[in-house]
Amino acid sequence: MHQNAWTRSATRWIRRVALPLVILTAVAAGPAPAVASIPSQQQDRVIVLPGANSAEGIARGRGSTFYAGELFTGDIFRGNIRRGTAEKFIDAPEGRNALGMVFDRQHDLLFVAGGPTGQGYVYNTRSRTTVASYQFGAAGSSFINDVTLTRRGAWFTDSAKPQLYFVPLSKKGTPAATFRTLQLSGPAADLTGQFNLNGIRAVDGGRILIVAHTANGALYTVNPKTGASERITGISVPNVDGIELAGRTLWAVQNSSNQITRLRLNNDLTAGTITKVITSENFQTPTAAARFGNTLAVVQAKFDTGFPPTADSYEVVLVRAY
């Protein structure tokens, strides 16, 4: 494990917070809802991230390309779901981490959440260079967990604070030098858990945001202008981590539950229903998914092996989305 990539404060934060959470959520996770489920499939394919010592986030790139992050070093892998291959793509500067990420196809930019560093990064995937970095919060007291993209910029979540951070993006694809902090109100601002705000996706061009709240096992809508939040009723998603969205269909990755719950949201995003629970014998603490048509590419963090995790390899598992 490349411990030199961690600051001491970040290491203390992740060990103090994350390991108890994994134990707690594994115990608290109840039986799966009584809905149709996709059992383990022989056709589920596994793509190894060669040389990775950890993994956490994933994003869809162009065509069949995906990007996945090595949690503890911040390095970025690039893979192809059709060829079933992956390779290290960006060697991140020392001290970075890589969690949730999103790809801007128009400008070939990859936005990456930096976890306990309190940072966020923007990489140019053509030159493989850093074009911007941000210190959203102090290392060890903020946990920048995920990011989503709108036409105007990127929104980052903080699992330790009831805040979102917005990085404006110009029409030419230049990230702004400064960011804006949005203070949340309502149920999404709850900080009673160890991990709170987590996955995030923009709806209707960014006019509304959907955030996942790990501790509450809930999904909330957030007004990006005011920060006001409301619960999406009718659903419960214990251990929710990353989320994926297509129209009014949402996939909630539930890490310690080793499953992905597919939901159908109503038109005004006030309620939802569970339509499927997706499982695989290859799931081992999945944390995020990227959708390629009828396929979900799901990254395995393997937090069940400890913090830092001690698995021999880290993979992306391909399962059916529908």
C-alpha positions as semicolon CSV with decimal commas, in nm:
position;residue;x (nm);y (nm);z (nm)
1;M;0,000;0,000;0,000
2;H;0,135;0,338;-0,101
3;Q;0,099;0,507;0,236
4;N;0,325;0,793;0,124
5;A;0,027;0,923;-0,073
6;W;-0,161;0,996;0,247
7;T;-0,126;1,289;0,478
8;R;-0,124;1,189;0,844
9;S;-0,448;1,371;0,914
10;A;-0,622;1,203;0,623
11;T;-0,507;0,861;0,738
12;R;-0,638;0,921;1,089
13;W;-0,970;1,044;0,949
14;I;-1,033;0,745;0,725
15;R;-0,937;0,493;0,992
16;R;-1,144;0,662;1,261
17;V;-1,455;0,711;1,048
18;A;-1,466;0,461;0,766
19;L;-1,387;0,132;0,938
20;P;-1,652;0,169;1,212
21;L;-1,901;0,262;0,942
22;V;-1,835;-0,053;0,741
23;I;-1,885;-0,265;1,052
24;L;-2,197;-0,074;1,155
25;T;-2,365;-0,075;0,816
26;A;-2,289;-0,440;0,757
27;V;-2,475;-0,522;1,079
28;A;-2,755;-0,274;1,017
29;A;-2,829;-0,381;0,661
30;G;-3,165;-0,552;0,658
31;P;-3,300;-0,808;0,413
32;A;-3,339;-0,700;0,052
33;P;-3,682;-0,560;-0,045
34;A;-3,927;-0,811;-0,187
35;V;-3,889;-0,710;-0,551
36;A;-3,754;-0,872;-0,864
37;S;-3,381;-0,939;-0,841
38;I;-3,104;-1,026;-1,084
39;P;-2,906;-1,309;-0,921
40;S;-2,538;-1,378;-0,978
41;Q;-2,482;-1,420;-1,350
42;Q;-2,221;-1,633;-1,521
43;Q;-2,200;-1,366;-1,792
44;D;-2,092;-1,100;-1,544
45;R;-1,749;-0,997;-1,664
46;V;-1,459;-0,874;-1,453
47;I;-1,200;-0,619;-1,568
48;V;-0,889;-0,606;-1,351
49;L;-0,726;-0,272;-1,276
50;P;-0,366;-0,392;-1,313
51;G;-0,136;-0,287;-1,031
52;A;-0,408;-0,107;-0,834
53;N;-0,384;-0,125;-0,456
54;S;-0,731;0,022;-0,401
55;A;-1,031;0,150;-0,596
56;E;-1,341;0,362;-0,537
57;G;-1,478;0,575;-0,822
58;I;-1,568;0,525;-1,188
59;A;-1,692;0,738;-1,478
60;R;-1,803;0,671;-1,833
61;G;-1,581;0,820;-2,102
62;R;-1,625;0,821;-2,477
63;G;-1,772;0,513;-2,644
64;S;-1,689;0,205;-2,438
65;T;-1,417;0,381;-2,237
66;F;-1,431;0,416;-1,859
67;Y;-1,209;0,586;-1,603
68;A;-1,154;0,444;-1,255
69;G;-0,959;0,581;-0,962
70;E;-0,709;0,429;-0,722
71;L;-0,834;0,556;-0,387
72;F;-0,511;0,583;-0,190
73;T;-0,276;0,718;-0,459
74;G;-0,517;0,921;-0,669
75;D;-0,396;0,750;-0,988
76;I;-0,646;0,717;-1,271
77;F;-0,700;0,403;-1,481
78;R;-0,856;0,396;-1,827
79;G;-1,037;0,086;-1,947
80;N;-1,264;-0,045;-2,220
81;I;-1,573;-0,253;-2,142
82;R;-1,581;-0,415;-2,488
83;R;-1,219;-0,525;-2,485
84;G;-1,228;-0,605;-2,113
85;T;-0,896;-0,428;-2,055
86;A;-0,764;-0,147;-1,836
87;E;-0,433;0,029;-1,777
88;K;-0,293;0,305;-1,561
89;F;-0,363;0,631;-1,739
90;I;-0,272;0,922;-1,508
91;D;0,001;0,907;-1,246
92;A;-0,136;1,154;-0,993
93;P;0,091;1,379;-0,785
94;E;0,179;1,246;-0,442
95;G;-0,074;1,318;-0,169
96;R;-0,388;1,289;-0,381
97;N;-0,680;1,050;-0,346
98;A;-0,944;0,955;-0,602
99;L;-1,308;0,885;-0,519
100;G;-1,615;0,982;-0,721
101;M;-1,555;1,117;-1,071
102;V;-1,734;1,242;-1,381
103;F;-1,619;1,292;-1,740
104;D;-1,696;1,602;-1,948
105;R;-1,719;1,469;-2,304
106;Q;-1,743;1,814;-2,459
107;H;-1,408;1,930;-2,319
108;D;-1,231;1,600;-2,240
109;L;-1,208;1,685;-1,871
110;L;-1,222;1,444;-1,579
111;F;-1,346;1,585;-1,247
112;V;-1,232;1,384;-0,943
113;A;-1,328;1,405;-0,574
114;G;-1,030;1,393;-0,337
115;G;-1,181;1,239;-0,022
116;P;-1,010;1,323;0,310
117;T;-0,765;1,561;0,142
118;G;-1,057;1,807;0,120
119;Q;-0,968;1,861;-0,244
120;G;-1,109;1,823;-0,594
121;Y;-0,914;1,788;-0,920
122;V;-0,972;1,845;-1,289
123;Y;-0,763;1,648;-1,541
124;N;-0,734;1,697;-1,915
125;T;-0,766;1,346;-2,061
126;R;-0,591;1,443;-2,383
127;S;-0,274;1,568;-2,217
128;R;-0,318;1,367;-1,892
129;T;-0,233;1,682;-1,697
130;T;-0,399;1,865;-1,407
131;V;-0,577;2,176;-1,528
132;A;-0,724;2,279;-1,191
133;S;-0,731;2,177;-0,826
134;Y;-0,938;2,308;-0,534
135;Q;-0,909;2,300;-0,156
136;F;-1,276;2,281;-0,059
137;G;-1,210;2,209;0,309
138;A;-0,928;2,134;0,546
139;A;-0,763;1,794;0,511
140;G;-0,898;1,558;0,773
141;S;-1,212;1,763;0,846
142;S;-1,373;1,745;0,501
143;F;-1,438;1,435;0,293
144;I;-1,500;1,519;-0,072
145;N;-1,683;1,211;-0,190
146;D;-1,846;1,252;-0,532
147;V;-1,905;1,492;-0,820
148;T;-2,161;1,552;-1,094
149;L;-2,158;1,776;-1,399
150;T;-2,406;2,031;-1,535
151;R;-2,385;2,261;-1,835
152;R;-2,247;2,533;-1,609
153;G;-2,003;2,339;-1,395
154;A;-1,942;2,063;-1,143
155;W;-2,094;1,996;-0,799
156;F;-1,893;1,813;-0,531
157;T;-2,030;1,654;-0,210
158;D;-1,874;1,660;0,136
159;S;-1,952;1,361;0,360
160;A;-1,840;1,549;0,672
161;K;-2,022;1,881;0,619
162;P;-2,374;1,983;0,507
163;Q;-2,232;2,158;0,203
164;L;-2,192;2,125;-0,171
165;Y;-1,915;2,293;-0,369
166;F;-1,967;2,430;-0,720
167;V;-1,687;2,482;-0,973
168;P;-1,804;2,696;-1,268
169;L;-1,700;2,589;-1,618
170;S;-1,676;2,832;-1,908
171;K;-1,826;2,759;-2,249
172;K;-1,473;2,697;-2,374
173;G;-1,419;2,435;-2,102
174;T;-1,204;2,635;-1,861
175;P;-1,269;2,560;-1,492
176;A;-1,297;2,874;-1,280
177;A;-1,015;2,961;-1,043
178;T;-1,255;2,983;-0,748
179;F;-1,551;2,778;-0,627
180;R;-1,881;2,849;-0,454
181;T;-2,003;2,683;-0,135
182;L;-2,373;2,596;-0,103
183;Q;-2,498;2,549;0,255
184;L;-2,774;2,288;0,272
185;S;-3,090;2,299;0,480
186;G;-3,351;2,035;0,546
187;P;-3,295;1,661;0,585
188;A;-2,990;1,639;0,356
189;A;-2,801;1,859;0,605
190;D;-2,815;1,587;0,872
191;L;-2,472;1,509;1,018
192;T;-2,565;1,245;1,275
193;G;-2,385;0,972;1,081
194;Q;-2,016;0,915;1,019
195;F;-2,060;0,933;0,640
196;N;-2,341;1,162;0,528
197;L;-2,364;1,319;0,181
198;N;-2,217;1,086;-0,077
199;G;-2,327;1,023;-0,436
200;I;-2,471;1,307;-0,645
201;R;-2,636;1,349;-0,984
202;A;-2,784;1,649;-1,165
203;V;-3,138;1,634;-1,303
204;D;-3,302;1,835;-1,581
205;G;-2,987;2,017;-1,686
206;G;-2,884;2,095;-1,331
207;R;-3,206;2,263;-1,220
208;I;-3,226;2,009;-0,938
209;L;-2,970;1,782;-0,773
210;I;-3,016;1,438;-0,621
211;V;-2,784;1,344;-0,336
212;A;-2,737;1,012;-0,158
213;H;-2,704;1,013;0,222
214;T;-2,515;0,708;0,343
215;A;-2,595;0,731;0,714
216;N;-2,967;0,779;0,654
217;G;-2,994;0,528;0,368
218;A;-3,189;0,794;0,182
219;L;-3,201;1,004;-0,134
220;Y;-3,276;1,377;-0,129
221;T;-3,342;1,645;-0,385
222;V;-3,149;1,971;-0,344
223;N;-3,230;2,311;-0,488
224;P;-2,894;2,431;-0,626
225;K;-2,990;2,796;-0,576
226;T;-3,111;2,785;-0,215
227;G;-2,968;2,461;-0,072
228;A;-3,314;2,349;0,046
229;S;-3,358;1,971;0,044
230;E;-3,646;1,724;0,049
231;R;-3,653;1,349;0,095
232;I;-3,753;1,125;-0,197
233;T;-4,016;0,918;-0,022
234;G;-4,118;0,554;-0,061
235;I;-3,766;0,410;-0,078
236;S;-3,489;0,302;0,157
237;V;-3,135;0,230;0,040
238;P;-2,913;0,130;0,335
239;N;-2,538;0,180;0,277
240;V;-2,602;0,392;-0,032
241;D;-2,283;0,517;-0,193
242;G;-2,256;0,628;-0,557
243;I;-2,566;0,679;-0,771
244;E;-2,627;0,668;-1,146
245;L;-2,915;0,830;-1,330
246;A;-3,089;0,802;-1,668
247;G;-3,406;1,008;-1,700
248;R;-3,620;0,907;-1,404
249;T;-3,440;0,575;-1,351
250;L;-3,181;0,576;-1,073
251;W;-2,933;0,309;-0,964
252;A;-2,821;0,327;-0,600
253;V;-2,496;0,141;-0,526
254;Q;-2,511;-0,003;-0,172
255;N;-2,154;-0,082;-0,069
256;S;-2,170;-0,308;0,238
257;S;-2,498;-0,456;0,114
258;N;-2,316;-0,581;-0,199
259;Q;-2,601;-0,481;-0,425
260;I;-2,739;-0,212;-0,653
261;T;-3,102;-0,106;-0,621
262;R;-3,274;0,022;-0,933
263;L;-3,544;0,281;-0,870
264;R;-3,812;0,454;-1,071
265;L;-3,868;0,816;-0,966
266;N;-4,190;1,004;-1,027
267;N;-4,193;1,310;-1,251
268;D;-4,159;1,568;-0,975
269;L;-3,890;1,366;-0,791
270;T;-4,087;1,354;-0,467
271;A;-4,116;0,974;-0,450
272;G;-3,977;0,656;-0,597
273;T;-4,032;0,283;-0,620
274;I;-3,784;-0,003;-0,620
275;T;-3,798;-0,203;-0,944
276;K;-3,498;-0,436;-0,917
277;V;-3,214;-0,536;-0,688
278;I;-2,900;-0,626;-0,884
279;T;-2,644;-0,862;-0,730
280;S;-2,337;-1,047;-0,848
281;E;-2,111;-1,309;-0,697
282;N;-1,828;-1,075;-0,800
283;F;-1,948;-0,782;-0,590
284;Q;-1,715;-0,701;-0,300
285;T;-1,814;-0,367;-0,151
286;P;-1,915;-0,194;-0,475
287;T;-1,899;0,183;-0,441
288;A;-1,987;0,337;-0,777
289;A;-2,128;0,252;-1,120
290;A;-2,116;0,394;-1,471
291;R;-2,388;0,302;-1,721
292;F;-2,318;0,194;-2,078
293;G;-2,661;0,132;-2,228
294;N;-2,782;-0,195;-2,077
295;T;-2,458;-0,249;-1,886
296;L;-2,337;-0,114;-1,552
297;A;-1,963;-0,100;-1,493
298;V;-1,927;-0,131;-1,115
299;V;-1,603;-0,066;-0,925
300;Q;-1,518;-0,286;-0,625
301;A;-1,358;-0,111;-0,325
302;K;-1,324;-0,428;-0,112
303;F;-1,353;-0,235;0,215
304;D;-1,454;-0,559;0,384
305;T;-1,083;-0,654;0,388
306;G;-1,000;-0,359;0,616
307;F;-0,868;-0,003;0,604
308;P;-0,654;0,023;0,406
309;P;-0,804;-0,272;0,213
310;T;-0,573;-0,567;0,161
311;A;-0,715;-0,743;-0,145
312;D;-0,476;-0,888;-0,402
313;S;-0,652;-0,713;-0,691
314;Y;-0,923;-0,458;-0,766
315;E;-1,173;-0,487;-1,045
316;V;-1,463;-0,340;-1,238
317;V;-1,757;-0,582;-1,269
318;L;-1,999;-0,559;-1,563
319;V;-2,363;-0,643;-1,486
320;R;-2,698;-0,585;-1,657
321;A;-2,854;-0,248;-1,581
322;Y;-3,211;-0,353;-1,668
